Amino acid sequence: EQFVRVQLVEWDERTKAVRARKRTMLGAIVIEDAVWSDADSAVVLQAVVEAVRAQLARSGIDVLPFSQAASRLRERMAFVHAHDDSWPDVSVAALSASLEDWAGPYLDGVRTWAQLSSVDWHEALQSLMPWPQRSALERLAPTHLEVPSGSRIALDYSDPTAPVLAVKLQEVFGWTSTPMLMDGRVSLTLQLLSPAQRPVQVTRDLAGFWRSSYFEVRKELRGRYPRHPWPEDPLTAEATRRAKPRGT
């Protein structure tokens, strides 16, 4: 009756894995120590959740092996939440606090940190949104925007207060005003690029740029990039992604 049998499930930071053991103790003496291969899945899951939560607190969201698609989804969700708090909060603090709810079902069977790379984090984040929000997200915060040249360009939501469209200036000839998101409530920040893909103007007022700063940019750059169009009236010019052939 002096023997005590202990079932131990904990995260081993050295091996980056769940350690599950069955021990028989006599006071402080370990009489038997064996691997517990069929440890209760709920207890294993809790150990993994606690390890992930600790790493989030220590290192932030980048500690999780999100795919590019999952990272961009989280940024889009953060943008929508920043302008409408009825949408899920995907800050590090909020995700950590509710980790069991949104990530728990996708962590079933995970016992090592390396196995986190096989988790479908994109679907896990989507589970935070009810179906009406999932369908509305593409309208409110699209992944790409088609510009007048016909190119579909990815939007950058890394700053949830100011999403950015980086696009060559010649590709937006004909756009009379700044594109809007959130059903017309939020202006895009346009990062207008030279033919060498360097920013020449950052603006949320495209109409104002055409009226004023464009002519300074045109004067400075048309000699440097003669194969690219620099029309006097950019509102009626044809948008293009191509340079003129050499010799023309």
Secondary structure as UniProt FT lines:
FT   STRAND          3..12
FT   TURN            13..16
FT   STRAND          17..26
FT   TURN            27..28
FT   STRAND          29..35
FT   TURN            37..38
FT   HELIX           41..59
FT   HELIX           61..63
FT   HELIX           68..83
FT   TURN            85..86
FT   HELIX           92..97
FT   HELIX           99..102
FT   HELIX           104..106
FT   TURN            108..109
FT   HELIX           114..118
FT   HELIX           121..126
FT   TURN            127..128
FT   HELIX           131..140
FT   STRAND          144..146
FT   TURN            148..149
FT   STRAND          152..154
FT   TURN            160..161
FT   STRAND          164..168
FT   HELIX           169..172
FT   TURN            173..174
FT   STRAND          180..181
FT   TURN            182..185
FT   STRAND          186..187
FT   STRAND          189..193
FT   TURN            195..196
FT   STRAND          199..203
FT   HELIX           206..211
FT   HELIX           213..221
FT   TURN            222..224
FT   TURN            226..227
FT   TURN            234..236
FT   TURN            246..247
//
